[in-house]
Amino acid sequence: MSTETPTTPTPPAVDPRLLVRKEGLAGYLDEFGRKVRSGELGSLPVVVGLIIIAAVFQWKTGHFLNADNVTNITKWIAGPGLIATGVVFVLLLGEIDLSLGSVAGATAAISSVLAVRQGVNEWLAVLIGIAAAVALGALHGFFFSKIGVPALLVTLAGMLAWSGLQNLVIGKLGTVNNLNDGVIANLDTYFLGDGDILWAWLAAILSIALFAAGQLLDARRRTAAGLPARPIAEIAMRTGVLAVIVLVVAYVLNQDRGLPLPLVLFVGIVAITDFVLRRTGYGRQIFAVGGGIEAARRAGINVAWVRTSVYMISAGLAGLGGLFIASQQGSADKGLGGANMLMNAIAAAVIGGTSLFGGRGKTWSALLGILVIQSITTGLDMVGAEQAIQYMITGAVLLAAVVLDSVSRRTQKSNGRG
Amino acid sequence: MTGAPVLALRGVSKRFGAVQALTDVQLEVHAGEVVALVGDNGAGKSTLVKTIAGVHPIDEGVIEWEGKPVSIGRPHDAQALGIATVYQDLALCDNLDVVGNLFLGRELKRFGTLDEVAMEKRARELLDTLSIRIPSVRIPIAGLSGGQRQVVAIARALVGDPKIVILDEPTAALGVEQTAQVLDLVERLRERGLGVILISHNMADVKAVADTVAVLRLGRNNGSFEVATTSHEEIISAITGATDNAVTRRQARIAEDAK
């Protein structure tokens, strides 16, 4: 048969099955809807959850969204939030770290005892405490990545051992009160410019400007390189949403005592770690190890070092978080970092959208997740609910988050995006 | 083929304990040549490839690179020479996008941070020159089909500008269309002047793209054929050893006597 067969010398540039996004706002909404349906929920559930929580408690108490309460929440999230940021790092590897609560406690104990009882310079004491935390993390990392003990067991041993270390350091004298107006005490209590409203506005405008500039520069470089870039309308919309959130927060904070130092440090650290994870070669290595160890190894990545260093980072962040908690409760004691502090931190990371299965997540999820947990805790305190009820509700929220993670993972798989 | 081979194995042997996996194996790969390496399971194909890729150092023999003897003791040595290997299990990170996987381990940097724009640009250029069609270079690997993953894995091997590419069963798990795409890609590698070592069980694929077929049997060379002048059956019989048994020896003897 010599019928004219159509020759296809060059394949079409774009796969005809590929959905091409429409221009403009309609296209944006269209794609958003498609992403939600295919399980790429991102931070949508947690944002919706936060709005519901805030609305319910505002309705029940009438003063949940008052300036002083919002300010308190932003102060309280710093300590557990930093531990949650550390949890995000280990979750990105697909691993777990059960020792972070004890590490936080041990760090606070070491720094406080050095500064208060031994008379060491307080800055130096803080540095020694965090260095100790990093060393403990290195120890976990060594046993996990070099010896090959499962991370769950290494850090379980760490949880027991460092809790013991914490008790040992604190000693028979018990609670160590923070130095009056010292470094550790100020971590929680200081407000930038002693409550000058300028600072909150400045920080808000600076963050909006940085975000917009970053997005615009990126879009310009991509256009110059002939790559598809975000349309200006979308950048404007994203910047607008961020601006509304940041400016409202700044306004509310200024109604009370101004911009709290713990909020600035926490958000700053989240932003920096996010940059490290998404924009540096080291961050890419962490994602690679979390996504496929064999692939990472063959690409020449030092898997053992990535693992060890991630445990060092998470322990260091937990140590810093411990200092914030000590600052907030006014003292370092034997119970710091105990109880369900660690579980809250892990819950926060997962609620915020970091996957338990490794390779997917952002440090921003620590911020969002801990906001949810702190809002629930504070709200339930305000309506006078018992501790028992609080635990049960937090547990239910965590379960909901994990179910969402699993379901969205399955939906993504069936939509070819696992 | 003209000129010295890019890669030549001379009398290579490899033992694992009591098992003699390779005995006195010869292999030559020229620039712009596709050498199919065929043989039954356990014939030593994978071992041979691993010695070239530096996973298993050789015990005896010489590996020559562009005419000079070299020692390949670890994977890094092979990569430094310009040997890229695409293993059967691909080794891609599911959670990273195509660009991230292509440049994994050798990311382009700008002021110490990842230069996503430059990487995406080069990724598109690379995929375009190979006529690889992928919905988007920003899609996670998990969202690609088996054939698309295979071509990404091959493209990934090319990022380091190698001279020899080793493909381990690239079409084993692919459908008709995807197999054709991968074979097209192999031909494009040849056009670019790369030497390709193709391991395959599929005779149709071998006949379609290979210039030379090197047959391994029980760890030894069992013939090297020009694909253009060799029949399917000859290759099969070399693989299975059907040319070397009592019947064929007798027939050969009778033919000798008849002369």
Chai-1 contact restraints between the chains, C-beta under 6 A:
chainA,res_idxA,chainB,res_idxB,connection_type,confidence,min_distance_angstrom,max_distance_angstrom,comment,restraint_id
A,P11,B,R133,contact,1.0,0.0,6.0,A-B,restraint_1
A,D15,B,R133,contact,1.0,0.0,6.0,A-B,restraint_2
A,D15,B,P135,contact,1.0,0.0,6.0,A-B,restraint_3
A,L18,B,P135,contact,1.0,0.0,6.0,A-B,restraint_4
A,R221,B,V117,contact,1.0,0.0,6.0,A-B,restraint_5
A,R222,B,V117,contact,1.0,0.0,6.0,A-B,restraint_6
A,A225,B,V117,contact,1.0,0.0,6.0,A-B,restraint_7
A,A225,B,K121,contact,1.0,0.0,6.0,A-B,restraint_8
A,L227,B,E120,contact,1.0,0.0,6.0,A-B,restraint_9
A,R279,B,T113,contact,1.0,0.0,6.0,A-B,restraint_10
A,R279,B,L114,contact,1.0,0.0,6.0,A-B,restraint_11
A,T280,B,T113,contact,1.0,0.0,6.0,A-B,restraint_12
A,G281,B,E107,contact,1.0,0.0,6.0,A-B,restraint_13
A,A288,B,C93,contact,1.0,0.0,6.0,A-B,restraint_14
A,A288,B,L104,contact,1.0,0.0,6.0,A-B,restraint_15
A,G291,B,C93,contact,1.0,0.0,6.0,A-B,restraint_16
A,G291,B,D94,contact,1.0,0.0,6.0,A-B,restraint_17
A,G291,B,N95,contact,1.0,0.0,6.0,A-B,restraint_18
A,G291,B,L96,contact,1.0,0.0,6.0,A-B,restraint_19
A,G292,B,C93,contact,1.0,0.0,6.0,A-B,restraint_20
A,E294,B,A91,contact,1.0,0.0,6.0,A-B,restraint_21
A,A295,B,A91,contact,1.0,0.0,6.0,A-B,restraint_22
A,A295,B,L92,contact,1.0,0.0,6.0,A-B,restraint_23
A,A295,B,C93,contact,1.0,0.0,6.0,A-B,restraint_24
A,R298,B,A91,contact,1.0,0.0,6.0,A-B,restraint_25
A,A299,B,L104,contact,1.0,0.0,6.0,A-B,restraint_26
A,A299,B,G105,contact,1.0,0.0,6.0,A-B,restraint_27
A,G300,B,G105,contact,1.0,0.0,6.0,A-B,restraint_28
A,G359,B,N95,contact,1.0,0.0,6.0,A-B,restraint_29
A,R360,B,N95,contact,1.0,0.0,6.0,A-B,restraint_30
A,G416,B,G143,contact,1.0,0.0,6.0,A-B,restraint_31
A,R417,B,A142,contact,1.0,0.0,6.0,A-B,restraint_32
A,R417,B,G143,contact,1.0,0.0,6.0,A-B,restraint_33
A,G418,B,A142,contact,1.0,0.0,6.0,A-B,restraint_34
